[in-house]
Amino acid sequence: MKRAIRSGAELRRRLRLPADESAEAAESFSTFVPEEFLRRIEPGNPHDPLLRQVLPLSAELADRRGYAADPVGDLGSIAASGLLHKYDRRALLITTGACGVHCRYCFRREFPYQAAHPADPDLQPPLDYLRAHPEIDEVLLSGGDPLTLVDEKLFGLVSEIESLQQVRRLRIHTRMPVGGTRQGTQSQCQTLMTRGEHGSREHRRSGLGQWFLAVRTTG
């Protein structure tokens, strides 16, 4: 994650696209595009589908009726430190505010991570809440991106959730396989995939299919 594009101007320059000073204001939500993701984008093509995921545009600042900073109602669903409870049998744990790639369509781009405090370092409040609500049998690890956590922290968190007898499904929301550091992410997913199923929804050029093949055949 150290080798990444961190400005829209640099992203345009690297991909041989015209400069757009009007888009700079949109970087209140910062640009972050790993080199691995950048290599899959077609230079000179402003309509490349992978580019459109990460290129800041002035249109993001347009004030449109019906749009909101909290489009999925996260703030009204905070049940404990770092824990969102929107649906009867499902809870979501905010593990971190860090991501491996900044998607312009992110519905948590304005989420107050510091105020809502991800479930780190103190897991006790969200775990206590889950124990007090035995009807919750599915937990989602999200963020940010859980796979930006170091292995010890990630697997410790997974083990804590797995220790709850009521939890039947543990899901992890991540884009690290398409945007992150492959070596570390591959090790993480190899371990996690031994614990259950996996699935993905990505553009065909994201490289995710090849990456999962590498995970399956390594080791």
ABEGO torsion letter per residue (X at the ends): XABBBABAAAAAAAAGBBBBAAAAAAAABBBBBBAAAAAABBBGBAABAAAAAABBBAAAABBBBGBBABAAGAAAABABBGBBBABAABBBBBABABBABBBAABAAAABBAAAAEBBOABAAAAAAAAAABAABABBBBBOEBAAABBAAAAAAAAAAAAABAABABBBBBBAAAAABBAAAAAAAAAAAAAAEBBBBBBBAAAGAAAAAAAAAABX
